[in-house]
């Protein structure tokens, strides 16, 4: 649990280095068998006929264009992973200089071994980042889930997200843009997203549509059966398993929390809710994970591989039931 109520809470910087190393350095040995050549560990952007690889490249191009990063002088990639976006920005989108930050030493070593031109990578928490010059664009793909740890208090989460937006605002040139992608709970919030029957959750807008606050159908289907209660408890159990074994110290925001945190600093240019992108990506990851299970067990152990497969099956179930979604926001500095 995050430092709720602690006098040291002001110094809390989100997911710890230990947890990051577990997620991306230890478990990453298995993920690299399943993610494809680009090593992109975030949800792709799918169209008919896509492969995982083409969907991932479309997603990277979308964020480059949404952030006005094409042809930019300087771009910051927050949570840069194994550097796929950094490479794409310099080789395909003619960016002059890309700075990538990640807390994973293994990812930094990987990127440096590639010797991509005009790419600078740092082992660094965003909290400690000090740019040498302003950025034209900032892109953060599935990084903000790490910023508030597993703090269950909404006000404290929003405060952490706001601190990130404040720093991003100071790093950007006037009129600069940020493109952000996040796993995000249904608009009802984390607890309702886990425990309510899927039929009672507020529907997400169609793929690619604008998302706002939605009304729930709970009033029309308000009675809970015994099976609903059991399923809700199972969802909580599976969610906590994923938090302990695969994604320690992480928490998903809601759209409302991110908007509240950015008010006064950024104008919301566009927002998308794309749960089907999550479904198709997870289906592909699971297929590849099953195919590489034996080799994965040799690298990280059968128990760790089983934890990953269990987490991905749970994530696929939650995404299909619209308990959470793939949220994409475009923000412009004001």
Secondary structure, DSSP 8 states (H G I E B T S, - for coil): ---TT-TTGGG--SS-HHHHIIIIIITHHHHHHHSTTTT--S-----TT--HHHHHHHHHHHHHHHTT-TT-SEEEEET-TTSHHHHHHHHHS--SEEEEEES-HHHHHHHHHHT-TTEEEEE--GGG---SS-EEEEEEES-GGGTTTT---HHHHHHHHHHHHHHHHHHEEEEEEEEEEEEEE-TT-HHHHHHS-GGGS-----TT--------STTTS----HHHHHHHHHHHHHHHHHHHHTSTT---B-HHHHHHHHTTTEEEEEEEE-HHHHHHHHHHHHHHHHHTHHHHHHHH-HHHHHHHHHHHHHHHHHHHTTSEEEEEEEEEE-
